[in-house]
Structure formats: C-alpha cells, structure tokens
Amino acid sequence: MQKRFTVLVLCLLVGLLVNSVASAKTVVTVWAWSDVLGEFIARKAEEFNQMQDEIEIIVEQHPFDGYLDKLQMAQVSGVAPEILRGGFEGLISPYPDDFYAPSLVEHMKSQQLPFFEDFIAEDGKVYAYPFSLWTTPLWYNRVLFAEAGLGDQDVPKTWDELIQVAKKLTKVGADNQVVQYGFVTEPTDFLQVWLPQAAPDYYHTGDRQATLVGTGAVDAYRFFLDLIENQLIPWPVTEWCGTKFLNQTAAMIMVGSWFYGTAQQATFDWAIAPQPRPTLDAPYGATCIASDWRFGYGIDEGLKQAGAEFLRYVYSEPNSVECALSTGLLPVRLEYYQAPELAENHFFQVCAQILPHSTYKLDGTVWDTVWNALSGATNTALWELMHPTQAVTLMEKQVNTALTDYYR
C-alpha cells in the first residue's frame, strides 16, 4: 500500500512538473487576416514552436472585412493581441532595441522618401516594421509580342512608347470590335502608377492638405484619358483586366507583384518590366506596404522580447525569400534580393530595380483616406470624361475635404 501511495505521489509530482514546464512558456498571440500571407505566418509559427520550448506563438486569422475595426475595438478594450498585423495608427509600442535592423524603413528615411514617418515614434524608435510589399510592374505576353514582330527590346519605357506599342498590339475584328487589346489598365492604376510617377509630392504623411492642381497630376489624368479616347484600353471596365491578360486577349497589363502566384499557372510565355514613365528620370509608381507588424500597446518587456524572437525568425532571409517565391509579396530587406533564389529570378530583379525608386503607400493609415477620396473622384471624372483641369480640381477638393474630416 505504501509503495502504491509513493508511486501515486511521484506520478502527481511528475504531472505537476510537466504542467509547470508547460506553463512556463511565454505565450504570444498574433492577429492576422486570413489570406495567403496569413497562412504563411501560421505555418512559420508552427515551425517556430517546434524549434524551441520557451515560447509559444498562437496565430489567429480573421476575415479582412472589418479586421481593422475589430483591432481598434480590441485595443480600446485592452484585449488586443501581443503582435498585430496591419497598419493601424495609434498602436505605438517600440520594438526591443536589439530587434531593429536596417531595412526599407532605414532606406526610406535616408532617401527622405515619404511615409517612413508612419513607422517612427517621436523618440526616433521604430514601432512598426513593414513585412511585405508589392509594386506594380508591367507584365507582357512574349508570344503576342513576337506575333506583332516585337521582342523584349521593344517593351515600352515611356508613356509615349506605351501608346505606340499598344497600337501595334491591338487587333480589331471584322465587326470593328477589339479582339486583342495591346494594353489593359484600370482606374486604380491611375493612383498606383500614373499619378505618383507624374506628381510624387502631391501628399506626404501628416500633411493636412494635398496639392494636385498645377502639378503633374493633370498630365497623368490626360494620359489616362487619351488611352480611353483612342480606344487603346477597354472602357468602361466591366471585368478585372487580369482575366484578359490570362486568356491572352491583352498583350500588356499593369498589375501588382502579388499576381505572381496566379501568373505561374499561365500556359504562355510572359515576363515583366518596370512601368513606363512620363520621362526616363521620373520615379516609378507607388510601392504599397501590404503588411506590417507592431506590438500591442502596453505589453510588458518579456512579451516584447518573446515576440521579437518570433519576428526575427519570420524576417530571416530564408523565410522572407520563401514568402516572396510563394506569394509574390516582396521582402522589405533590400539586401535579400541578393539571395540566389531571387538574384537568379528575372521577376524579382525587376522588382528590386523598381523598389528604391518608387514612392510609397502604407495601408491602414491616413493614406487610406487620401486614396479612397482620390478613387471616388477619379472614377467620377473618368466616367464623365471630364476635362483634365476640371478632373484634377475635383480630386483635390475631395481629398482635402476627406483630410479635414480625418484630422477633425
């Protein structure tokens, strides 16, 4: 009986010891929305949890619709997770000093590019870290180029060249209907490519007003209008233009690098090039910071350090490269483009050429207010085929009204 009692006590002690060891883990909860990147982060969390016994990362994925509102409510209620995905202002909690390393943020700051302020606290510390980017290259169908007697050397580099090449690639049927477009584009491209190329300084983070009238914005709108009026692009747009490119009824398209995963399934020979620009010394279009990570406000230093350990793992070169290759979302560490898998890949080298010479946009901040107002005004102007000066005046007015409401 005494022996059985002793064994029972030992079993209880072992159980308590096991539970004690398990409970000693530092648990860090991560919120993300449920897309390909969210799934990637969840896989990396599983790998990280198996690599060590001291930290457990729990990834909770949520639908994107309503995500930022839910995040804000959680923050106000004091129940926000330790690590947050998504650019939401006001969640300032600097990373541990030993986590930060030079990245796109540092490059943006050194080049005095807009938007780096969104990642910098007043004391100069980085409190948010961009995780993935996407830029908008020009995609083209090499098969359709060859049929028109064109090759890689003929890919347009300027707006004027784009118009001329698009004309050569456009095919019209017997009923005078276009059966193959030389180029397809959508109003979002005006915001992501044409406008930031022609007027890169129309707005900077923190400005209470945007300046569009009297800038290159007029030229950018006029260029888009010319594409419509010369019937070089489908208008009005009734379906996503990517479908036309994939079914080979369009020879060129402007679409984000996130398209890479889809394009890999295409059965024809395609390639990408930097966007045509108004002039060869103009900047490329906007690079969108598709996702960033921050610590929840007010968490203790131990949780920050544990969270930083996970982020170090996720941000390591192998994982950043793996993410890019599987999603088309680009690394923020510019030196990672020298990794063999990316250095030997034409797609990623073109993106690497574009990135340092782009303007930037950060989702989830005041830039959403600016772009939403611009989008509405642009759609109205193009639908009504407004005169460029009238259209840009409308855009400036609507953006500044939205900014006034935002900062009220």
Order of alpha helices (4+ residues) and beta strands (2+ residues): alpha-beta-alpha-beta-alpha-beta-alpha-beta-beta-alpha-alpha-beta-beta-alpha-alpha-alpha-beta-alpha-beta-beta-alpha-alpha-alpha-alpha-beta-alpha-alpha
